[in-house]
Amino acid sequence: MKIGIISDTHDNKENLKKTLSFLKKEGIKILIHCGDVATEETLEYILENFEGRVLLSLGNVDKDHQLEEKIREKKKNLEIFSDFGEIKLGNKKLAFCHFPEKGEELANTGKYQIVFFGHLHYPKEKKIKNTKLINPGNLANLYFKATFLIYDLENDKLELKFLEKLNQI
């Protein structure tokens, strides 16, 4: 099983469209978003164009736009986490959040194999104890090229994807 990990879309629907198209082509059914979707319209776009489960940890921009309050009705494929989320897939326990400080705090607990976080806008990987702390970069193409991650759970392999290198529309 593979999952997609994205962060900091900041309403860049063109990059989001390319990424979601790639995830669909790869048959990915779980998407972790590490925050800063930005607006309700962009979140609705994700939900309309991704056929699987979406796990969203709210970022500072999402909170500024009161995203959680605007998405009042329960969406069947969306789970929103104000501070951080966690998920167990197979024998892997993963956590995800927006802020690096929270990511480090989660990694220091030793409860997770991987903690994903956003906010920095550039890819970063660090090991704390036995936990990988990883930032997928940003989809907005702000301050750093647009990137996202694919995580293959069966092979425990992470692959950083540069949006500009994808062969698609």
Secondary structure, DSSP 4 states (H G I P E B T S, - for coil): -EEEEE---TT-HHHHHHHHHHHHHTT--EEEE-S---SHHHHHHHHHH--SEEEEE--HHHHHTTHHHH--SPPTTEEEESSEEEEEETTEEEEEES-HHHHHHHHHTT--SEEE--SSSSEEEEEETTEEEEEE-BSS-SSS-BEEEEEETTTTEEEEEEGGG----
